[in-house]
Amino acid sequence: MGLLLGMLEVNMENCDEKEVAAQVIPLAFLFVEQYDESLEWNSPDDDTEQVDFQFDGEIFLSVAQPIITKGLKSDQWVNQVGSLFVIKHILDGVAGLWQSQLDTIVKAVGNCLAHSKAQVKYAALHAIQQLSVSYAEQDFESTYHRPIMSALLDMVNSASKQHRCVAVQTCDALAHFAYYCKQELFDDYSKQSLKSLYEVLVNCNDGLINRLH
């Protein structure tokens, strides 16, 4: 349910409010009516077990993955944004199931970083950031540091041409990637990263971006 509401928050401006309400409100009631009496209920805090209900990962992906794949390949940018934010929201729950498909996922998300639409770049950066976190223990950074760092540094170097939200999220994604990357790997990028970020700090007059540094 949280995923559904999150997607609506991103795309509500493109939706018919009455149509969304007619479909989402019954779903919300159906969701909260899923009550498992076998769960322990001895304190108010135990209620969280009920509201944290989740689908089995394989069941969820059997329905969601074709939609995600179709969205990433779509020529409609709103569909790409939707798929990218779904990836961000579900990664922690399906990371193990997606391990064997990681090359394909990273390539698809990485391609979106070069999209002409700022909203797609922004969503892709969120997905990259979550990939860094969810797969940190599987040496994600060690495997994908070359293509991802190359793309992120290119975007930092062109920060003045990027939408301000994209520029901020680029720096945030770079920081997350650097945090989880092994020092010996990031050493190859540290000098260029600091130089690029310094250039942004010196030459950018946008207070939102400068506060991030």
Biotite code that builds the C-alpha atoms (Angstrom):
import biotite.structure as struc

atoms = struc.array([
    struc.Atom([0.000, 0.000, 0.000], chain_id="A", res_id=1, res_name="MET", atom_name="CA", element="C"),
    struc.Atom([2.889, 2.315, 0.773], chain_id="A", res_id=2, res_name="GLY", atom_name="CA", element="C"),
    struc.Atom([4.246, 1.678, -2.723], chain_id="A", res_id=3, res_name="LEU", atom_name="CA", element="C"),
    struc.Atom([0.882, 2.522, -4.285], chain_id="A", res_id=4, res_name="LEU", atom_name="CA", element="C"),
    struc.Atom([0.583, 5.768, -2.338], chain_id="A", res_id=5, res_name="LEU", atom_name="CA", element="C"),
    struc.Atom([4.182, 6.644, -3.143], chain_id="A", res_id=6, res_name="GLY", atom_name="CA", element="C"),
    struc.Atom([3.550, 6.178, -6.855], chain_id="A", res_id=7, res_name="MET", atom_name="CA", element="C"),
    struc.Atom([0.437, 8.335, -6.666], chain_id="A", res_id=8, res_name="LEU", atom_name="CA", element="C"),
    struc.Atom([2.433, 11.076, -4.973], chain_id="A", res_id=9, res_name="GLU", atom_name="CA", element="C"),
    struc.Atom([4.857, 11.087, -7.911], chain_id="A", res_id=10, res_name="VAL", atom_name="CA", element="C"),
    struc.Atom([2.255, 10.873, -10.698], chain_id="A", res_id=11, res_name="ASN", atom_name="CA", element="C"),
    struc.Atom([-0.905, 12.456, -9.275], chain_id="A", res_id=12, res_name="MET", atom_name="CA", element="C"),
    struc.Atom([-0.704, 15.459, -11.573], chain_id="A", res_id=13, res_name="GLU", atom_name="CA", element="C"),
    struc.Atom([-1.134, 13.094, -14.530], chain_id="A", res_id=14, res_name="ASN", atom_name="CA", element="C"),
    struc.Atom([-4.150, 11.293, -13.039], chain_id="A", res_id=15, res_name="CYS", atom_name="CA", element="C"),
    struc.Atom([-7.886, 11.843, -12.939], chain_id="A", res_id=16, res_name="ASP", atom_name="CA", element="C"),
    struc.Atom([-8.582, 12.310, -9.222], chain_id="A", res_id=17, res_name="GLU", atom_name="CA", element="C"),
    struc.Atom([-12.094, 10.816, -9.299], chain_id="A", res_id=18, res_name="LYS", atom_name="CA", element="C"),
    struc.Atom([-10.925, 7.760, -11.224], chain_id="A", res_id=19, res_name="GLU", atom_name="CA", element="C"),
    struc.Atom([-7.976, 7.256, -8.861], chain_id="A", res_id=20, res_name="VAL", atom_name="CA", element="C"),
    struc.Atom([-10.211, 7.614, -5.794], chain_id="A", res_id=21, res_name="ALA", atom_name="CA", element="C"),
    struc.Atom([-12.675, 5.057, -7.185], chain_id="A", res_id=22, res_name="ALA", atom_name="CA", element="C"),
    struc.Atom([-9.906, 2.487, -7.577], chain_id="A", res_id=23, res_name="GLN", atom_name="CA", element="C"),
    struc.Atom([-7.556, 3.253, -4.693], chain_id="A", res_id=24, res_name="VAL", atom_name="CA", element="C"),
    struc.Atom([-9.978, 3.742, -1.794], chain_id="A", res_id=25, res_name="ILE", atom_name="CA", element="C"),
    struc.Atom([-11.501, 0.230, -2.081], chain_id="A", res_id=26, res_name="PRO", atom_name="CA", element="C"),
    struc.Atom([-7.965, -1.178, -2.341], chain_id="A", res_id=27, res_name="LEU", atom_name="CA", element="C"),
    struc.Atom([-7.006, 0.662, 0.841], chain_id="A", res_id=28, res_name="ALA", atom_name="CA", element="C"),
    struc.Atom([-9.941, -0.865, 2.721], chain_id="A", res_id=29, res_name="PHE", atom_name="CA", element="C"),
    struc.Atom([-9.156, -4.312, 1.332], chain_id="A", res_id=30, res_name="LEU", atom_name="CA", element="C"),
    struc.Atom([-5.558, -3.925, 2.481], chain_id="A", res_id=31, res_name="PHE", atom_name="CA", element="C"),
    struc.Atom([-6.324, -2.911, 6.072], chain_id="A", res_id=32, res_name="VAL", atom_name="CA", element="C"),
    struc.Atom([-8.893, -5.699, 6.332], chain_id="A", res_id=33, res_name="GLU", atom_name="CA", element="C"),
    struc.Atom([-6.150, -8.287, 5.890], chain_id="A", res_id=34, res_name="GLN", atom_name="CA", element="C"),
    struc.Atom([-5.919, -9.345, 9.544], chain_id="A", res_id=35, res_name="TYR", atom_name="CA", element="C"),
    struc.Atom([-3.813, -12.277, 10.706], chain_id="A", res_id=36, res_name="ASP", atom_name="CA", element="C"),
    struc.Atom([-5.132, -13.566, 14.042], chain_id="A", res_id=37, res_name="GLU", atom_name="CA", element="C"),
    struc.Atom([-2.144, -15.902, 14.424], chain_id="A", res_id=38, res_name="SER", atom_name="CA", element="C"),
    struc.Atom([0.183, -12.945, 15.105], chain_id="A", res_id=39, res_name="LEU", atom_name="CA", element="C"),
    struc.Atom([0.980, -12.093, 18.724], chain_id="A", res_id=40, res_name="GLU", atom_name="CA", element="C"),
    struc.Atom([-1.045, -9.176, 20.145], chain_id="A", res_id=41, res_name="TRP", atom_name="CA", element="C"),
    struc.Atom([0.002, -8.452, 23.702], chain_id="A", res_id=42, res_name="ASN", atom_name="CA", element="C"),
    struc.Atom([0.907, -4.776, 23.454], chain_id="A", res_id=43, res_name="SER", atom_name="CA", element="C"),
    struc.Atom([-0.034, -1.791, 21.294], chain_id="A", res_id=44, res_name="PRO", atom_name="CA", element="C"),
    struc.Atom([3.298, -2.068, 19.498], chain_id="A", res_id=45, res_name="ASP", atom_name="CA", element="C"),
    struc.Atom([2.261, -5.465, 18.149], chain_id="A", res_id=46, res_name="ASP", atom_name="CA", element="C"),
    struc.Atom([-0.108, -3.668, 15.778], chain_id="A", res_id=47, res_name="ASP", atom_name="CA", element="C"),
    struc.Atom([2.879, -2.865, 13.593], chain_id="A", res_id=48, res_name="THR", atom_name="CA", element="C"),
    struc.Atom([3.074, -6.536, 12.633], chain_id="A", res_id=49, res_name="GLU", atom_name="CA", element="C"),
    struc.Atom([-0.365, -6.231, 11.083], chain_id="A", res_id=50, res_name="GLN", atom_name="CA", element="C"),
    struc.Atom([0.262, -3.032, 9.116], chain_id="A", res_id=51, res_name="VAL", atom_name="CA", element="C"),
    struc.Atom([3.632, -4.269, 7.868], chain_id="A", res_id=52, res_name="ASP", atom_name="CA", element="C"),
    struc.Atom([1.932, -7.012, 5.822], chain_id="A", res_id=53, res_name="PHE", atom_name="CA", element="C"),
    struc.Atom([3.866, -7.753, 2.612], chain_id="A", res_id=54, res_name="GLN", atom_name="CA", element="C"),
    struc.Atom([3.366, -9.989, -0.387], chain_id="A", res_id=55, res_name="PHE", atom_name="CA", element="C"),
    struc.Atom([5.812, -12.816, -0.882], chain_id="A", res_id=56, res_name="ASP", atom_name="CA", element="C"),
    struc.Atom([8.584, -11.443, -3.116], chain_id="A", res_id=57, res_name="GLY", atom_name="CA", element="C"),
    struc.Atom([8.118, -14.036, -5.848], chain_id="A", res_id=58, res_name="GLU", atom_name="CA", element="C"),
    struc.Atom([4.363, -13.441, -6.004], chain_id="A", res_id=59, res_name="ILE", atom_name="CA", element="C"),
    struc.Atom([4.875, -9.683, -6.135], chain_id="A", res_id=60, res_name="PHE", atom_name="CA", element="C"),
    struc.Atom([7.484, -9.882, -8.904], chain_id="A", res_id=61, res_name="LEU", atom_name="CA", element="C"),
    struc.Atom([5.408, -12.291, -10.961], chain_id="A", res_id=62, res_name="SER", atom_name="CA", element="C"),
    struc.Atom([2.952, -9.419, -11.411], chain_id="A", res_id=63, res_name="VAL", atom_name="CA", element="C"),
    struc.Atom([5.173, -6.358, -11.055], chain_id="A", res_id=64, res_name="ALA", atom_name="CA", element="C"),
    struc.Atom([8.258, -7.284, -13.064], chain_id="A", res_id=65, res_name="GLN", atom_name="CA", element="C"),
    struc.Atom([6.603, -7.346, -16.516], chain_id="A", res_id=66, res_name="PRO", atom_name="CA", element="C"),
    struc.Atom([5.098, -3.916, -15.728], chain_id="A", res_id=67, res_name="ILE", atom_name="CA", element="C"),
    struc.Atom([8.484, -2.578, -14.565], chain_id="A", res_id=68, res_name="ILE", atom_name="CA", element="C"),
    struc.Atom([10.234, -3.912, -17.676], chain_id="A", res_id=69, res_name="THR", atom_name="CA", element="C"),
    struc.Atom([7.566, -2.494, -19.981], chain_id="A", res_id=70, res_name="LYS", atom_name="CA", element="C"),
    struc.Atom([7.794, 0.870, -18.231], chain_id="A", res_id=71, res_name="GLY", atom_name="CA", element="C"),
    struc.Atom([11.570, 1.096, -18.558], chain_id="A", res_id=72, res_name="LEU", atom_name="CA", element="C"),
    struc.Atom([11.316, 0.392, -22.297], chain_id="A", res_id=73, res_name="LYS", atom_name="CA", element="C"),
    struc.Atom([8.399, 2.751, -22.839], chain_id="A", res_id=74, res_name="SER", atom_name="CA", element="C"),
    struc.Atom([8.707, 5.857, -24.986], chain_id="A", res_id=75, res_name="ASP", atom_name="CA", element="C"),
    struc.Atom([6.474, 7.628, -22.456], chain_id="A", res_id=76, res_name="GLN", atom_name="CA", element="C"),
    struc.Atom([8.672, 9.256, -19.839], chain_id="A", res_id=77, res_name="TRP", atom_name="CA", element="C"),
    struc.Atom([6.024, 9.019, -17.096], chain_id="A", res_id=78, res_name="VAL", atom_name="CA", element="C"),
    struc.Atom([6.087, 5.217, -17.442], chain_id="A", res_id=79, res_name="ASN", atom_name="CA", element="C"),
    struc.Atom([9.858, 5.214, -17.049], chain_id="A", res_id=80, res_name="GLN", atom_name="CA", element="C"),
    struc.Atom([9.614, 7.389, -13.940], chain_id="A", res_id=81, res_name="VAL", atom_name="CA", element="C"),
    struc.Atom([7.024, 5.024, -12.498], chain_id="A", res_id=82, res_name="GLY", atom_name="CA", element="C"),
    struc.Atom([9.176, 1.934, -13.036], chain_id="A", res_id=83, res_name="SER", atom_name="CA", element="C"),
    struc.Atom([12.277, 3.602, -11.611], chain_id="A", res_id=84, res_name="LEU", atom_name="CA", element="C"),
    struc.Atom([10.502, 4.655, -8.422], chain_id="A", res_id=85, res_name="PHE", atom_name="CA", element="C"),
    struc.Atom([9.006, 1.172, -8.063], chain_id="A", res_id=86, res_name="VAL", atom_name="CA", element="C"),
    struc.Atom([12.538, -0.255, -8.273], chain_id="A", res_id=87, res_name="ILE", atom_name="CA", element="C"),
    struc.Atom([13.644, 2.149, -5.563], chain_id="A", res_id=88, res_name="LYS", atom_name="CA", element="C"),
    struc.Atom([10.753, 1.244, -3.239], chain_id="A", res_id=89, res_name="HIS", atom_name="CA", element="C"),
    struc.Atom([10.870, -2.547, -3.597], chain_id="A", res_id=90, res_name="ILE", atom_name="CA", element="C"),
    struc.Atom([14.615, -3.234, -3.751], chain_id="A", res_id=91, res_name="LEU", atom_name="CA", element="C"),
    struc.Atom([15.088, -4.123, -0.109], chain_id="A", res_id=92, res_name="ASP", atom_name="CA", element="C"),
    struc.Atom([12.328, -6.708, -0.342], chain_id="A", res_id=93, res_name="GLY", atom_name="CA", element="C"),
    struc.Atom([13.399, -8.358, -3.608], chain_id="A", res_id=94, res_name="VAL", atom_name="CA", element="C"),
    struc.Atom([17.177, -7.859, -3.651], chain_id="A", res_id=95, res_name="ALA", atom_name="CA", element="C"),
    struc.Atom([17.891, -11.569, -3.326], chain_id="A", res_id=96, res_name="GLY", atom_name="CA", element="C"),
    struc.Atom([15.458, -12.490, -6.084], chain_id="A", res_id=97, res_name="LEU", atom_name="CA", element="C"),
    struc.Atom([16.947, -9.886, -8.426], chain_id="A", res_id=98, res_name="TRP", atom_name="CA", element="C"),
    struc.Atom([20.582, -10.806, -7.815], chain_id="A", res_id=99, res_name="GLN", atom_name="CA", element="C"),
    struc.Atom([20.842, -12.863, -11.015], chain_id="A", res_id=100, res_name="SER", atom_name="CA", element="C"),
    struc.Atom([19.276, -10.030, -13.059], chain_id="A", res_id=101, res_name="GLN", atom_name="CA", element="C"),
    struc.Atom([21.392, -7.252, -11.635], chain_id="A", res_id=102, res_name="LEU", atom_name="CA", element="C"),
    struc.Atom([23.390, -6.652, -14.834], chain_id="A", res_id=103, res_name="ASP", atom_name="CA", element="C"),
    struc.Atom([20.186, -6.054, -16.794], chain_id="A", res_id=104, res_name="THR", atom_name="CA", element="C"),
    struc.Atom([18.679, -3.831, -14.101], chain_id="A", res_id=105, res_name="ILE", atom_name="CA", element="C"),
    struc.Atom([21.798, -1.681, -13.725], chain_id="A", res_id=106, res_name="VAL", atom_name="CA", element="C"),
    struc.Atom([22.072, -1.251, -17.488], chain_id="A", res_id=107, res_name="LYS", atom_name="CA", element="C"),
    struc.Atom([18.417, -0.249, -17.823], chain_id="A", res_id=108, res_name="ALA", atom_name="CA", element="C"),
    struc.Atom([18.601, 2.207, -14.914], chain_id="A", res_id=109, res_name="VAL", atom_name="CA", element="C"),
    struc.Atom([21.941, 3.569, -16.138], chain_id="A", res_id=110, res_name="GLY", atom_name="CA", element="C"),
    struc.Atom([20.500, 4.261, -19.589], chain_id="A", res_id=111, res_name="ASN", atom_name="CA", element="C"),
    struc.Atom([17.872, 6.447, -17.960], chain_id="A", res_id=112, res_name="CYS", atom_name="CA", element="C"),
    struc.Atom([20.578, 8.754, -16.591], chain_id="A", res_id=113, res_name="LEU", atom_name="CA", element="C"),
    struc.Atom([21.076, 10.023, -20.144], chain_id="A", res_id=114, res_name="ALA", atom_name="CA", element="C"),
    struc.Atom([17.375, 10.717, -20.732], chain_id="A", res_id=115, res_name="HIS", atom_name="CA", element="C"),
    struc.Atom([16.397, 14.164, -22.000], chain_id="A", res_id=116, res_name="SER", atom_name="CA", element="C"),
    struc.Atom([13.688, 14.522, -19.344], chain_id="A", res_id=117, res_name="LYS", atom_name="CA", element="C"),
    struc.Atom([14.882, 15.733, -15.942], chain_id="A", res_id=118, res_name="ALA", atom_name="CA", element="C"),
    struc.Atom([12.234, 13.725, -14.081], chain_id="A", res_id=119, res_name="GLN", atom_name="CA", element="C"),
    struc.Atom([13.562, 10.462, -15.549], chain_id="A", res_id=120, res_name="VAL", atom_name="CA", element="C"),
    struc.Atom([17.153, 11.319, -14.587], chain_id="A", res_id=121, res_name="LYS", atom_name="CA", element="C"),
    struc.Atom([15.999, 12.193, -11.077], chain_id="A", res_id=122, res_name="TYR", atom_name="CA", element="C"),
    struc.Atom([14.149, 8.891, -10.647], chain_id="A", res_id=123, res_name="ALA", atom_name="CA", element="C"),
    struc.Atom([17.109, 6.942, -12.065], chain_id="A", res_id=124, res_name="ALA", atom_name="CA", element="C"),
    struc.Atom([19.446, 8.594, -9.555], chain_id="A", res_id=125, res_name="LEU", atom_name="CA", element="C"),
    struc.Atom([17.148, 7.506, -6.734], chain_id="A", res_id=126, res_name="HIS", atom_name="CA", element="C"),
    struc.Atom([17.247, 3.952, -8.079], chain_id="A", res_id=127, res_name="ALA", atom_name="CA", element="C"),
    struc.Atom([21.064, 4.022, -8.345], chain_id="A", res_id=128, res_name="ILE", atom_name="CA", element="C"),
    struc.Atom([21.301, 5.272, -4.785], chain_id="A", res_id=129, res_name="GLN", atom_name="CA", element="C"),
    struc.Atom([19.055, 2.464, -3.518], chain_id="A", res_id=130, res_name="GLN", atom_name="CA", element="C"),
    struc.Atom([20.983, -0.127, -5.533], chain_id="A", res_id=131, res_name="LEU", atom_name="CA", element="C"),
    struc.Atom([24.145, 1.054, -3.768], chain_id="A", res_id=132, res_name="SER", atom_name="CA", element="C"),
    struc.Atom([22.505, 0.500, -0.387], chain_id="A", res_id=133, res_name="VAL", atom_name="CA", element="C"),
    struc.Atom([20.595, -2.728, -1.044], chain_id="A", res_id=134, res_name="SER", atom_name="CA", element="C"),
    struc.Atom([23.504, -4.529, -2.687], chain_id="A", res_id=135, res_name="TYR", atom_name="CA", element="C"),
    struc.Atom([26.371, -3.054, -0.674], chain_id="A", res_id=136, res_name="ALA", atom_name="CA", element="C"),
    struc.Atom([27.123, -6.395, 0.987], chain_id="A", res_id=137, res_name="GLU", atom_name="CA", element="C"),
    struc.Atom([27.227, -8.079, -2.433], chain_id="A", res_id=138, res_name="GLN", atom_name="CA", element="C"),
    struc.Atom([30.059, -5.767, -3.578], chain_id="A", res_id=139, res_name="ASP", atom_name="CA", element="C"),
    struc.Atom([27.759, -3.816, -5.881], chain_id="A", res_id=140, res_name="PHE", atom_name="CA", element="C"),
    struc.Atom([30.185, -0.904, -5.992], chain_id="A", res_id=141, res_name="GLU", atom_name="CA", element="C"),
    struc.Atom([33.118, -3.174, -6.833], chain_id="A", res_id=142, res_name="SER", atom_name="CA", element="C"),
    struc.Atom([31.244, -4.653, -9.778], chain_id="A", res_id=143, res_name="THR", atom_name="CA", element="C"),
    struc.Atom([29.643, -1.536, -11.231], chain_id="A", res_id=144, res_name="TYR", atom_name="CA", element="C"),
    struc.Atom([31.904, 1.318, -10.180], chain_id="A", res_id=145, res_name="HIS", atom_name="CA", element="C"),
    struc.Atom([33.168, 2.084, -13.703], chain_id="A", res_id=146, res_name="ARG", atom_name="CA", element="C"),
    struc.Atom([29.888, 2.741, -15.531], chain_id="A", res_id=147, res_name="PRO", atom_name="CA", element="C"),
    struc.Atom([28.145, 4.333, -12.553], chain_id="A", res_id=148, res_name="ILE", atom_name="CA", element="C"),
    struc.Atom([30.974, 6.627, -11.461], chain_id="A", res_id=149, res_name="MET", atom_name="CA", element="C"),
    struc.Atom([31.559, 7.655, -15.075], chain_id="A", res_id=150, res_name="SER", atom_name="CA", element="C"),
    struc.Atom([27.894, 8.623, -15.452], chain_id="A", res_id=151, res_name="ALA", atom_name="CA", element="C"),
    struc.Atom([27.698, 10.390, -12.074], chain_id="A", res_id=152, res_name="LEU", atom_name="CA", element="C"),
    struc.Atom([30.864, 12.400, -12.651], chain_id="A", res_id=153, res_name="LEU", atom_name="CA", element="C"),
    struc.Atom([29.659, 13.441, -16.108], chain_id="A", res_id=154, res_name="ASP", atom_name="CA", element="C"),
    struc.Atom([26.453, 14.689, -14.503], chain_id="A", res_id=155, res_name="MET", atom_name="CA", element="C"),
    struc.Atom([28.316, 16.549, -11.757], chain_id="A", res_id=156, res_name="VAL", atom_name="CA", element="C"),
    struc.Atom([30.529, 18.177, -14.380], chain_id="A", res_id=157, res_name="ASN", atom_name="CA", element="C"),
    struc.Atom([27.425, 19.375, -16.217], chain_id="A", res_id=158, res_name="SER", atom_name="CA", element="C"),
    struc.Atom([25.572, 20.394, -13.041], chain_id="A", res_id=159, res_name="ALA", atom_name="CA", element="C"),
    struc.Atom([25.026, 23.929, -14.322], chain_id="A", res_id=160, res_name="SER", atom_name="CA", element="C"),
    struc.Atom([23.036, 22.487, -17.246], chain_id="A", res_id=161, res_name="LYS", atom_name="CA", element="C"),
    struc.Atom([21.001, 20.089, -15.116], chain_id="A", res_id=162, res_name="GLN", atom_name="CA", element="C"),
    struc.Atom([17.708, 20.784, -13.387], chain_id="A", res_id=163, res_name="HIS", atom_name="CA", element="C"),
    struc.Atom([18.527, 21.840, -9.819], chain_id="A", res_id=164, res_name="ARG", atom_name="CA", element="C"),
    struc.Atom([16.797, 18.763, -8.355], chain_id="A", res_id=165, res_name="CYS", atom_name="CA", element="C"),
    struc.Atom([18.799, 16.496, -10.659], chain_id="A", res_id=166, res_name="VAL", atom_name="CA", element="C"),
    struc.Atom([22.029, 18.264, -9.675], chain_id="A", res_id=167, res_name="ALA", atom_name="CA", element="C"),
    struc.Atom([21.285, 17.814, -5.966], chain_id="A", res_id=168, res_name="VAL", atom_name="CA", element="C"),
    struc.Atom([20.313, 14.176, -6.372], chain_id="A", res_id=169, res_name="GLN", atom_name="CA", element="C"),
    struc.Atom([23.447, 13.507, -8.447], chain_id="A", res_id=170, res_name="THR", atom_name="CA", element="C"),
    struc.Atom([25.632, 14.712, -5.599], chain_id="A", res_id=171, res_name="CYS", atom_name="CA", element="C"),
    struc.Atom([23.611, 12.655, -3.118], chain_id="A", res_id=172, res_name="ASP", atom_name="CA", element="C"),
    struc.Atom([23.900, 9.500, -5.245], chain_id="A", res_id=173, res_name="ALA", atom_name="CA", element="C"),
    struc.Atom([27.636, 10.094, -5.620], chain_id="A", res_id=174, res_name="LEU", atom_name="CA", element="C"),
    struc.Atom([28.006, 10.437, -1.854], chain_id="A", res_id=175, res_name="ALA", atom_name="CA", element="C"),
    struc.Atom([26.120, 7.186, -1.225], chain_id="A", res_id=176, res_name="HIS", atom_name="CA", element="C"),
    struc.Atom([28.152, 5.326, -3.827], chain_id="A", res_id=177, res_name="PHE", atom_name="CA", element="C"),
    struc.Atom([31.408, 6.639, -2.369], chain_id="A", res_id=178, res_name="ALA", atom_name="CA", element="C"),
    struc.Atom([30.335, 5.688, 1.167], chain_id="A", res_id=179, res_name="TYR", atom_name="CA", element="C"),
    struc.Atom([29.789, 2.033, 0.276], chain_id="A", res_id=180, res_name="TYR", atom_name="CA", element="C"),
    struc.Atom([32.658, 1.759, -2.208], chain_id="A", res_id=181, res_name="CYS", atom_name="CA", element="C"),
    struc.Atom([35.897, 0.160, -1.028], chain_id="A", res_id=182, res_name="LYS", atom_name="CA", element="C"),
    struc.Atom([38.558, 2.807, -0.448], chain_id="A", res_id=183, res_name="GLN", atom_name="CA", element="C"),
    struc.Atom([41.061, 1.247, -2.841], chain_id="A", res_id=184, res_name="GLU", atom_name="CA", element="C"),
    struc.Atom([38.447, 1.426, -5.622], chain_id="A", res_id=185, res_name="LEU", atom_name="CA", element="C"),
    struc.Atom([37.267, 4.942, -4.868], chain_id="A", res_id=186, res_name="PHE", atom_name="CA", element="C"),
    struc.Atom([40.824, 6.258, -4.683], chain_id="A", res_id=187, res_name="ASP", atom_name="CA", element="C"),
    struc.Atom([40.806, 6.265, -8.495], chain_id="A", res_id=188, res_name="ASP", atom_name="CA", element="C"),
    struc.Atom([37.867, 8.682, -8.456], chain_id="A", res_id=189, res_name="TYR", atom_name="CA", element="C"),
    struc.Atom([38.449, 10.748, -5.324], chain_id="A", res_id=190, res_name="SER", atom_name="CA", element="C"),
    struc.Atom([40.597, 13.431, -6.955], chain_id="A", res_id=191, res_name="LYS", atom_name="CA", element="C"),
    struc.Atom([38.235, 13.934, -9.880], chain_id="A", res_id=192, res_name="GLN", atom_name="CA", element="C"),
    struc.Atom([35.189, 13.843, -7.587], chain_id="A", res_id=193, res_name="SER", atom_name="CA", element="C"),
    struc.Atom([36.574, 16.532, -5.287], chain_id="A", res_id=194, res_name="LEU", atom_name="CA", element="C"),
    struc.Atom([37.617, 18.671, -8.251], chain_id="A", res_id=195, res_name="LYS", atom_name="CA", element="C"),
    struc.Atom([34.189, 18.392, -9.874], chain_id="A", res_id=196, res_name="SER", atom_name="CA", element="C"),
    struc.Atom([32.328, 19.133, -6.644], chain_id="A", res_id=197, res_name="LEU", atom_name="CA", element="C"),
    struc.Atom([34.613, 22.109, -5.971], chain_id="A", res_id=198, res_name="TYR", atom_name="CA", element="C"),
    struc.Atom([33.839, 23.495, -9.425], chain_id="A", res_id=199, res_name="GLU", atom_name="CA", element="C"),
    struc.Atom([30.136, 23.224, -8.691], chain_id="A", res_id=200, res_name="VAL", atom_name="CA", element="C"),
    struc.Atom([30.578, 24.956, -5.348], chain_id="A", res_id=201, res_name="LEU", atom_name="CA", element="C"),
    struc.Atom([32.588, 27.820, -6.824], chain_id="A", res_id=202, res_name="VAL", atom_name="CA", element="C"),
    struc.Atom([30.624, 28.374, -10.016], chain_id="A", res_id=203, res_name="ASN", atom_name="CA", element="C"),
    struc.Atom([27.073, 27.552, -9.023], chain_id="A", res_id=204, res_name="CYS", atom_name="CA", element="C"),
    struc.Atom([24.881, 30.361, -7.714], chain_id="A", res_id=205, res_name="ASN", atom_name="CA", element="C"),
    struc.Atom([22.028, 28.070, -6.673], chain_id="A", res_id=206, res_name="ASP", atom_name="CA", element="C"),
    struc.Atom([21.765, 28.074, -2.881], chain_id="A", res_id=207, res_name="GLY", atom_name="CA", element="C"),
    struc.Atom([19.931, 24.726, -2.848], chain_id="A", res_id=208, res_name="LEU", atom_name="CA", element="C"),
    struc.Atom([22.874, 22.997, -4.532], chain_id="A", res_id=209, res_name="ILE", atom_name="CA", element="C"),
    struc.Atom([25.558, 24.812, -2.559], chain_id="A", res_id=210, res_name="ASN", atom_name="CA", element="C"),
    struc.Atom([23.958, 23.872, 0.779], chain_id="A", res_id=211, res_name="ARG", atom_name="CA", element="C"),
    struc.Atom([24.376, 20.210, -0.131], chain_id="A", res_id=212, res_name="LEU", atom_name="CA", element="C"),
    struc.Atom([28.173, 20.531, -0.179], chain_id="A", res_id=213, res_name="HIS", atom_name="CA", element="C"),
])
